[in-house]
Each structure stands twice: as C-alpha cells, then as structure tokens.
C-alpha cells in the first residue's frame, strides 16, 4: 500500500469512528432521557469488563507462545526486547520474540 493510500485509509477510518461515536452518544442520550441511565451504565460496565477479560486472555496466550523462545534463548521477552532495541542482537529476529512492547 502506498503512503498516500495509507493516509487516505486512516482518514476514512477516523471519520467512520467519529460517526460511530456520534451515533452512540445520541442513542445513549435518548436512553438517559427516557429514564434508562442505570441500564446504560450497567451495559457499558459489562462491555468494558468483557473487553478487559478478552485482552487478558490474549495476553496470557501471547505469554504462552513466547515461553519456548524465552527457554531457547535463556532470556525473558522483556530482556530480549531491550537488547534488540539496544542493537545487541543484530537484525535477525525470531517471529514473535523480542516484541514485548505489545503488552
């Protein structure tokens, strides 16, 4: 993808996100107006909890996938990431290893 295409795509995605946010805010305002504030709050809290649990599962899965590399190279992902960024490990990378920053 060309840089200008990436920029246009980013602008499109940003506009789409803004429309979604605006529409959600309007719907929430209507629900609050008709006395459903508690339902809105409970629903949002459940959605947030669901997303947090989803990300926590993903983090556990990634950590499991990194374990064999940590054992093979006798260093933690954190140490590998730091050493890689400091230029101590050269340009060769194992897929998935040394990318602790995603956490």
C-alpha positions, 0 to 999 in steps of 0.5 A: 500500500502506498503512503498516500493510500495509507493516509487516505485509509486512516482518514476514512477510518477516523471519520467512520469512528467519529460517526460511530461515536456520534451515533452512540452518544445520541442513542445513549442520550435518548436512553438517559432521557427516557429514564434508562441511565442505570441500564446504560451504565450497567451495559457499558460496565459489562462491555468494558469488563468483557473487553478487559477479560478478552485482552487478558486472555490474549495476553496470557496466550501471547505469554504462552507462545513466547515461553519456548523462545524465552527457554531457547534463548535463556532470556525473558521477552522483556530482556530480549526486547531491550537488547534488540532495541539496544542493537545487541542482537543484530537484525535477525529476529525470531517471529514473535520474540523480542516484541514485548512492547505489545503488552 
